[in-house]
Amino acid sequence: MHGLRLGLGLTGSAVAAAPLSPITPTDWSGYWDADPDSHLTLTGANIDAYLDQSGNSRTYTNISGTKNTRDTTNKLDGYNTMAASAYGEYRGTAASNLFTVGAGTIICVCNVTNVVAARQLFTLRTNENLQMVVYDNSGTKFKFTLNDGGAKNIEVAASTGAWQVLTARWDGSNIMAQCNNTAATPVAAGNVASLATEAEIMGSSGSAQFLRGNAALFLTKASCLSDAQLVTALAQIKAKYPSCGL
């Protein structure tokens, strides 16, 4: 099964958490993975674009820098992964917002091997109001930043050189970050003025903060998963990637 199927009602944080009928990648705002090859545009092993499987035409195309590679050696449970060892900027746009002002969810399955600098996983291109990074500050940290006129951050312990599942959520009032099965501590954030359609994955424009390592899956949702919905989502990720760190 290449398409991740989740038994969730993903319509917002106020929705009852009881599992509903299984849904497909088209129920996410954005869905990118590295396997099968049909989910990528390739030139040899070089990744020209990550093709959005959500049906929302949010393809991420290499704009500049060294292209990521489709890694058939450093697989995760038999699935090819996205490998980045040098700066490569992948940018995507769509006709509608990737997230809403009041709510959103991002999930990334990754293996960060170098944190000499902060390693960007996800950044909004136009205003940088939203960032997911992994960095070293007396111990590896995963940080989720939502900027509403004054940056609001939340940090949790992460790992270097290990597969892990990083989750960032906000519900209009709070932001939450989790690595694997750590508990989420809400941090008051408020709302940003706008969340644009243009974003970047696996790196940050004009800086050295590109990912060093591999990623297997990126998911975004324009609503905040409830705690119970997130538990179900993580269980489905674990079913696809048993070695993901959960």
N, C-alpha and C positions, 0 to 999 in steps of 0.2 A: 504494500500500500504506500504509494508515494504521496498522495494527498492526505494531509492531516485532517482527520474527521473528529469533531468535538461534539459531545452530547450536551450542548449548552443552549440556553436561551439568551443570546448575546444582544440584548437591546438596551442595557443600561444598568446602573447600580441598584435601581429601585425594583428591578424585576425579580420575581421569586426565583430562588436558586435551584429549584427542582430541575433535574435534567429533562430536556425535551428531546425531540427526534434528532438523530445525528445530522450534522450540517457539513457542508463542504467548504473548501477554501473561499468560495465566492461569498460566504457570509462574513468574511473579514474585510476591513478597509484596504488592507494590503497583505500579500502573502508571497514571500520569496524564499526559495530553497535552491540547493545546488544539485539536486538529483531528482529526476532523470535529466539527461542533456537537453531534452525538449523544453525545459524550464529556463534555458540559457541561450544566448546568442554567442557562439564560439568561433574563434579563429585558432585552430589547433586546440591547445589547452588554455589559451587566453580567453577571458570572459569579456566580451564586448558589451553585454547587457544582461541584467537580471530581469526575466520576464515575469510580471505580476500575474499570479494565478487567481487573484480575487475577482477578475473580470472588470476591474476599475481602471485599466489601462495605465497603471502606475509603474511602468517599466523604468528601471534604473540603468542609465547608459553611461559608459565611461566618457568623461568630458576631458580629462587631462591626467597626466601622471602615468605611472606604470600600471598596466592592467592586472587585476587579480587573476588567479588561475583556478581552473577546475581541478581539484586535487583528488587524484584517484589512489594516492598512497596513504595519506592521513585521513582515512575514512572514519565515519562515526557509525558503528553498527552496520557496516556494509554499504552505507550511503556516501557518495562523493560529497566533498565539502568545498567551500570557497576559501582559497588561501590568499593571504596578503602578506608580503614581506617588504614592500616598498610603497611609497605614496601613490595612491590611485584614487581619483575623485569620481564617484558614481552619483549622478544626480538624476532625480526624477520629478516630473510634474504631472498634474492631472487637472481636469476641469473643475473638480470640487475639492474641498478641504480634506486632507488626509485625516485630520482630527477635528473635533469640535472645540469651541472655546471652553466649554464647561466640563468636558470629560474625554478620556482616552486611555488606551492600553497599548503597551509595546512589550513584546516578548522576543528575546534573542537567545539562541543556543550557540555558544561560542567557546573558543579556547584561546585565551590571550597569553602569548608566550613572552612578551616584552613590555615592561611598563616603565622604561626609562623616562618616557613622557606620557602624559595622559593619552589614552588610546580611545579615539572616538568610535562609537558604534552607530550612533544615529544623531543627526543634527538637522534642525530646520534651516534651510538655506538662507531665506531672506531676512530673518530677524534674530536667528539663533536664540529664540525664546525657549527652545527645548533641546536638551542634550542628554545623551547616555554615554558615559565614559567609564573606563577602568583605568586606575592609576595607582602608583605606589606612594604612600605617605606613611612610613613606619608600619608597613603591612599593606597588602593589596586591598584597594577599595573599589567598589562599584558606586558611582555617583549618578543620580538623576537630578537634573536641574530644570526648573520651570521658572521663567523670569516674567514677573508681572509688574515690572518697574523697579524691582529690587529682587535680585536672584534668590530663589528659595531652593535649597539643596537638601537632599537626604542621602546618606552614605551607609553602606553595609559592607561587611567583610566579604571579600571574594577570593579567588585563587589565581595563581599564575601557572600556566602549563597544564591545566586540568579543564575538561569540559564542564560547563556549568550553564544553568538556565537563569537568565537575568530578566526580571519583570519590573516594568515601570507603569504606574497607574496614577491618574488624578480624577477626582470626582466633582470638580468645580470649587471645592473648598480645601481639599488636602491632596498632597502628593505622597506616594508610597513607593518604596523600592525594595525588592527582595532578590536575594541570590539563593537559588535552589529552594530549600524549605525553611529559610529563616523567617521569623515573624516580621510582619510589616508594622512600622511605627508611623502613623500619619503625621505629616508636617503641614501646617497651615500654609496655603499658597495663594488662594484667590484665583482670579482669572487673568489670562493674558488678553491683550487687546485684539489680537487675531492670530490664527494659526494658518499659515500660508500653505499653498498647494505644493510648493517646491521644497524638497528635502534631499539630504545626502545620507548614504549608508557607507560603512566601512572606511570612513575618513572624514577630514574636515578641510574645506576649501582654503588654500593658501597657507597651510600650516603643516608641521611635521607630525601632527597628532593622528596619523593613520593607524589603523589596526595592524598589529603584528601578531599573526596567528591565523586561526581558521574560524569560520562560522558555518553553521549548517542550516539555520532557519531564522527568518525574521517574520514576525507577525505584528500587524497593527490593527487597532479597532477604534472607531470613533465613538466609543462609549467606555465607561469604566466597569470592568468585570467586578462583580461582588466577590467576597472572599470565597464563598462556596463555589462560584463559577470558576474562579481561578484554580481551585483545588482540582476540579474536574479537568480543566484545560491542561494542567501540569501532569495529571495522570495519563492523559492521551499522548502528550509529548513523550512521557516515559515509556509508553507502550511502543512508540515508533523508535525511540532512541534509548534503549535500556541503559546505556553507559553515559548518559548526558549529565550525570552528577546529582540528579534528584534522589 
